[in-house]
Amino acid sequence: MELRERLDTIAARFDSLGAQMADPAIVGDPDRYRQIAKSYSDLEHVVGRYREYQKVEGEIGDARALEKDPDLRAMALEDIAALEPKREALLAELRELLLPRDPNDEKNVILEIRAGTGGEEASLFASELFRMYSRYAERRGWVVEVLTMSTTGLGGLKEVIALISGKQVYSRLKHESGVHRVQRVPATESAGRIHTSTATVAVLPEADDVQVQVNEKDLRIDTFCATGPGGQGVNTTYSAIRITHLPTGLVVQCQDERSQHKNKARAMKVLRSRLLEVEQQKQRDAIAQDRRSQVGTGERSEKIRTYNFPQNRVTDHRVNVTLHRLPELMDGALDPLVEPIVAHYQAERLKEEVSAGA
C-alpha cells in the first residue's frame, strides 16, 4: 500500500474511533471505552502530522496557482521555497512514524550492570553507571526498584539488577546494552596513571507471564543464608533464593529481601526476562541468516561507549557521537546521547523498510 493510502486509512480509522468515543453505549462500558481511547491516543500524533502535511500541500497548491499571475509570481515562488522543505520534513517524519513498532517499546526493563575488567575500579565505575541510569530515570519520572545488588568494600558494585518502570522505558534504554569503557586516574592510583576499566550493561524487556511460561518442573530452587550487611535477620535465616532453569542452565539469585517469598518473586521476574531475551535472540539470529544487517541489537561483547574523564568526553562508537559534557551525562542528563542513537537505529530501520519494499 502506498504511503498516502496508508495515511488515509489511518486518518479514517482515527475519525471512526473519535465517533465511537462519543457513543453513549461505549461510554457506558468502561473497559471498551478504555480500549478505544488508547487506540485513538496511539493514532493521534500520526494523524495530526498527516493533517499538517495535507495543509502544507494545499498551501503549495494554492501558491502554484498564483504563480501563473505575473503580479503575484515572485510572492508565490517565495512561499513555495519556504513550504517545500517543511513538506519534505513532515513526509520524512510520517515515514518514520509508520515504521513497524517494536512491541517491547512500552515495556518496563530489567537493567543489569556488572563490573568487568579493571578490579575495584571497574566496580566503582559500575556503581557510577547505575547512579547515572537511576538519575536518568528520576528525570523522566520512572521508578527504579533494586532486585538484587552485590557491593564491594570501597562502595563499588560487583553486580546490580534493577526493575525500571514507567512510560516507554525500553524504547529509550534498549540500545544501552553492551560494554561501557572508562578511562581515568583511579582514586587508588598514586602515580597518576590513566587506567582503562569496563562494565557491562544489559537491558531486558520485562517479560509478561503470558509471554514466558515457566514450568515448575524445570526449576531447581535452592535456599541459603544471605551474605553481606543486613543484620541477624538476613544473615542467619534461609531467605536467599537461587533458581536454576534446568533446560537452559540460567541461574538467578536474590537475597536482598528478608522474606524468602519476596526473593523468589523477584528472582522469577529476572528469570522470565532472561528467558524472553533468549527467545528473542534466537529469532534475531534466524533473521540475520537472511538479512545482512540487523537493527536494534548489538553484540554484548562489543565496546559501545567510552567515558574519558581527563578529557571530559563521552564517545558512542556505534554512531560516532562525541560529547564534552561528562559530568552532566553522569548525573543523568542522557537525552543528548540517547536521542542520536535512537534516531540512528530508526533511520536504519527505515532504510530496511524502503529496501524491502523496492
ZAMARGU-4260 file (C-alpha; in steps of 0.2 Angstrom, whole numbers, plus 5000, padded with zeros to 4 digits):
<rodrens>
0) 5000/5000/5000 | 5007/5017/4995 | 5011/5029/5009 | 4996/5041/5005 | 4984/5026/5005
5) 4991/5020/5022 | 4989/5038/5030 | 4971/5040/5023 | 4966/5023/5031 | 4974/5028/5047
10) 4965/5045/5047 | 4948/5037/5043 | 4951/5024/5057 | 4955/5039/5069 | 4939/5048/5065
15) 4929/5032/5067 | 4937/5030/5084 | 4933/5048/5089 | 4915/5045/5084 | 4914/5029/5094
20) 4920/5038/5110 | 4905/5049/5109 | 4893/5034/5108 | 4883/5033/5124 | 4884/5014/5123
25) 4903/5014/5123 | 4904/5027/5136 | 4894/5016/5147 | 4906/5002/5145 | 4922/5007/5154
30) 4933/4993/5148 | 4928/4995/5130 | 4929/5014/5131 | 4947/5012/5138 | 4952/5001/5124
35) 4945/5013/5111 | 4953/5028/5119 | 4970/5020/5119 | 4969/5016/5101 | 4963/5034/5097
40) 4978/5041/5108 | 4990/5029/5098 | 4985/5037/5082 | 4983/5055/5087 | 5001/5060/5084
45) 5002/5052/5066 | 4985/5059/5061 | 4990/5076/5067 | 5006/5076/5057 | 4997/5070/5042
50) 4984/5084/5043 | 4998/5096/5045 | 5006/5089/5029 | 4990/5090/5020 | 4988/5108/5025
55) 5006/5112/5019 | 5002/5103/5002 | 4986/5113/5000 | 4996/5129/5003 | 5009/5124/4990
60) 4995/5120/4978 | 4987/5137/4981 | 5004/5145/4978 | 5007/5136/4962 | 4990/5143/4955
65) 4996/5161/4960 | 5012/5158/4951 | 5004/5160/4934 | 4999/5178/4939 | 5014/5189/4934
70) 5010/5201/4948 | 5010/5188/4961 | 5023/5176/4954 | 5038/5182/4965 | 5027/5181/4981
75) 5021/5164/4975 | 5039/5157/4972 | 5044/5164/4989 | 5030/5155/4998 | 5034/5138/4988
80) 5053/5140/4993 | 5048/5141/5011 | 5034/5127/5011 | 5043/5113/5001 | 5056/5110/5014
85) 5043/5109/5028 | 5033/5097/5017 | 5048/5086/5015 | 5052/5086/5033 | 5034/5081/5038
90) 5035/5067/5025 | 5051/5060/5032 | 5043/5061/5049 | 5027/5052/5043 | 5038/5038/5035
95) 5047/5036/5052 | 5031/5036/5062 | 5024/5022/5051 | 5038/5010/5054 | 5033/4994/5062
100) 5034/4997/5081 | 5045/4987/5092 | 5032/4978/5103 | 5043/4979/5118 | 5045/4998/5117
105) 5031/5002/5130 | 5038/4989/5142 | 5047/4991/5159 | 5065/4984/5159 | 5077/4974/5169
110) 5093/4983/5170 | 5108/4973/5174 | 5125/4981/5177 | 5141/4971/5181 | 5159/4976/5184
115) 5171/4970/5170 | 5189/4971/5168 | 5199/4983/5180 | 5196/4976/5198 | 5190/4988/5211
120) 5190/5002/5198 | 5178/4993/5187 | 5166/4990/5202 | 5167/5009/5206 | 5163/5013/5188
125) 5148/5000/5188 | 5141/5009/5203 | 5143/5026/5194 | 5134/5019/5179 | 5120/5013/5190
130) 5118/5030/5198 | 5118/5038/5180 | 5104/5027/5175 | 5095/5030/5191 | 5096/5049/5189
135) 5090/5047/5171 | 5075/5038/5177 | 5072/5051/5190 | 5072/5064/5177 | 5060/5055/5166
140) 5048/5051/5180 | 5052/5032/5180 | 5053/5021/5196 | 5069/5011/5200 | 5067/4995/5211
145) 5083/4986/5215 | 5080/4967/5214 | 5097/4962/5219 | 5114/4970/5222 | 5132/4964/5227
150) 5143/4978/5233 | 5162/4979/5237 | 5171/4986/5252 | 5175/5003/5244 | 5157/5006/5238
155) 5158/4999/5221 | 5146/4986/5213 | 5150/4969/5208 | 5133/4967/5201 | 5116/4976/5202
160) 5099/4970/5194 | 5085/4983/5195 | 5067/4985/5188 | 5064/5001/5180 | 5046/5005/5177
165) 5037/5019/5168 | 5032/5026/5151 | 5042/5019/5136 | 5057/5014/5146 | 5063/5000/5134
170) 5062/5012/5119 | 5074/5024/5127 | 5086/5011/5135 | 5086/4997/5123 | 5102/5002/5115
175) 5112/5004/5131 | 5116/4986/5131 | 5135/4982/5129 | 5152/4985/5136 | 5155/5003/5143
180) 5173/5008/5145 | 5180/5021/5157 | 5197/5030/5155 | 5203/5039/5171 | 5215/5040/5185
185) 5208/5029/5199 | 5207/5036/5217 | 5218/5021/5222 | 5232/5026/5209 | 5246/5035/5217
190) 5257/5038/5202 | 5243/5047/5192 | 5242/5035/5178 | 5226/5033/5167 | 5218/5016/5169
195) 5205/5008/5157 | 5191/4998/5165 | 5175/4991/5159 | 5157/4987/5165 | 5144/4978/5155
200) 5126/4984/5154 | 5111/4973/5149 | 5094/4980/5146 | 5080/4967/5145 | 5061/4970/5142
205) 5051/4964/5157 | 5043/4948/5152 | 5024/4946/5155 | 5018/4929/5162 | 5009/4926/5146
210) 5025/4928/5136 | 5036/4916/5145 | 5028/4901/5153 | 5040/4893/5166 | 5036/4875/5171
215) 5040/4872/5190 | 5047/4855/5185 | 5061/4864/5175 | 5067/4874/5190 | 5079/4869/5204
220) 5076/4881/5219 | 5090/4882/5232 | 5089/4892/5248 | 5103/4899/5258 | 5108/4912/5271
225) 5111/4929/5263 | 5128/4937/5264 | 5133/4955/5267 | 5126/4969/5278 | 5108/4966/5285
230) 5110/4960/5302 | 5105/4944/5311 | 5088/4943/5302 | 5096/4942/5285 | 5112/4933/5288
235) 5105/4919/5299 | 5089/4914/5290 | 5087/4904/5274 | 5079/4919/5265 | 5090/4920/5250
240) 5085/4911/5234 | 5094/4903/5220 | 5084/4897/5205 | 5092/4887/5191 | 5082/4884/5175
245) 5087/4867/5170 | 5083/4867/5151 | 5094/4882/5148 | 5106/4882/5163 | 5101/4900/5168
250) 5104/4904/5186 | 5096/4919/5195 | 5098/4923/5214 | 5091/4936/5225 | 5094/4939/5243
255) 5090/4957/5247 | 5073/4954/5255 | 5071/4946/5272 | 5056/4936/5265 | 5060/4920/5255
260) 5044/4923/5246 | 5048/4940/5240 | 5066/4935/5235 | 5058/4921/5225 | 5046/4933/5216
265) 5060/4945/5212 | 5071/4930/5205 | 5057/4924/5195 | 5054/4941/5187 | 5073/4942/5182
270) 5072/4924/5175 | 5057/4927/5164 | 5065/4942/5157 | 5081/4932/5153 | 5071/4918/5145
275) 5062/4931/5134 | 5079/4938/5129 | 5085/4920/5124 | 5070/4918/5113 | 5071/4935/5105
280) 5090/4932/5102 | 5085/4915/5093 | 5073/4925/5082 | 5086/4938/5078 | 5099/4925/5074
285) 5087/4917/5062 | 5083/4933/5054 | 5101/4938/5052 | 5104/4922/5041 | 5093/4930/5028
290) 5097/4949/5031 | 5115/4956/5032 | 5111/4970/5044 | 5101/4969/5059 | 5093/4984/5068
295) 5090/4987/5086 | 5103/4975/5093 | 5122/4974/5096 | 5134/4961/5101 | 5136/4962/5120
300) 5154/4959/5119 | 5157/4975/5108 | 5163/4991/5116 | 5149/5003/5113 | 5154/5018/5123
305) 5170/5026/5131 | 5169/5038/5146 | 5186/5048/5146 | 5187/5058/5162 | 5203/5068/5159
310) 5196/5075/5143 | 5178/5077/5149 | 5172/5066/5134 | 5159/5053/5131 | 5160/5044/5114
315) 5147/5032/5107 | 5156/5021/5095 | 5141/5015/5086 | 5135/5032/5079 | 5151/5041/5081
320) 5144/5054/5093 | 5156/5063/5105 | 5150/5075/5119 | 5161/5085/5130 | 5149/5086/5145
325) 5154/5071/5155 | 5148/5077/5172 | 5131/5081/5166 | 5129/5064/5157 | 5135/5055/5173
330) 5122/5065/5183 | 5108/5058/5172 | 5106/5071/5158 | 5107/5057/5145 | 5095/5063/5132
335) 5108/5072/5121 | 5117/5055/5120 | 5101/5043/5119 | 5092/5053/5105 | 5105/5052/5092
340) 5107/5033/5095 | 5088/5031/5094 | 5087/5042/5078 | 5101/5031/5070 | 5093/5015/5073
345) 5076/5022/5067 | 5085/5028/5051 | 5092/5010/5049 | 5075/5003/5050 | 5068/5015/5038
350) 5082/5010/5025 | 5077/4992/5028 | 5059/4995/5025 | 5062/5005/5009 | 5074/4991/5003
355) 5061/4978/5007 | 5048/4987/4998 | 5058/4991/4982
</rodrens>
